[in-house]
């Protein structure tokens, strides 16, 4: 559950990495699927809220509900739940990572970076924290720091297509065509699928 949510957010950050982001806004939306997804997250929130009433000191439940709030675009409620999870369990590395993602998507880079740093200090092998911090560094123009974190993420999970896809974008931003294309091919080889719009934007970044 949690992992699916993070993949979705990382893909959102992946789209944000492109200079031609506005072109994605014109992509058609499947309204039926959108309504189904919304109903699914509302159900999760209702179910987890009942569980929280029965187990109010179980930190993981607040993180799960926070994930669902984030997926509904209710970041204020999501952050409130992540705060509670951290209050209950100050050593919960994943909760800091989740809250960092919420701050990142709100463009609050300082708070996002603080949370990703804390998450990694608590769990130096938390793949998603390195991947998310790398995306943040890349957006902040700190390429070397981003590359270091992408490399670490890939060392932790050599079979992660999304890690290679995001590093490909970082290389493309630096106009390092050979490395960008190599990572692009590796991402596809590992099962990551670029949409036609993503592929077009990627090639545009490389000047093709």
C-alpha positions, 0 to 999 in steps of 0.5 A: 500500500505505502509503496504504491503511493510512493511510486505514484509520487515519485512519478509525479516528481519525475514529470516535474523534472521536465522543463516542458511540464506545461505540455503534460497538463493537456493530457486527457484524464480518464474521469471514471478512473479518477473517480474510482481512485478517489473513492478508493482513497476515501474508503482507506481513510474511513477504514484506517480512521476506525482502526486508529480509534481502536489503536490510537498509539499505532504510528503506522496507521497515521502514516497510511492515512496520511498517504491516502490524504496526500493522494487526495491532495489534502496535504494539510491533513496528511502532514498532520497525520505524519506529525502524529506518527512522528510524535508517537514514534520519533525514530520512524524513518519512513514517516519523515520520508513521507512528510518530506514528500508532502513538503516537497510537493508543496514546494517547501524545499527547506522542510522537505530536505530536513525531513529527508535528511532525518529519514536517512540518518535514522535508516541509512538503507531507506531507498525511497528517501535517497531517491526523493532527496536526489529529486529534490537536490536536482530541482534545487540545481545541486546536481552533484548531490543529486547524482550521489543520492541517485547512485546510492539509491541504485546501489540499494536497489539495482533493479529499480527502473524508476531510479535509473529513469530519474538519474537519466533526467538528471544527466539530460539536464546536464546535457550528458547525452551518453549517460542519459541515454544509457540510464534511459535504456536501463530503466526500460530494460528493468520494466519502467515505461515512459509515456509517449509524452515523457519520451518526447520531453526527454528527447527534447531535453537531449536536443533530439 
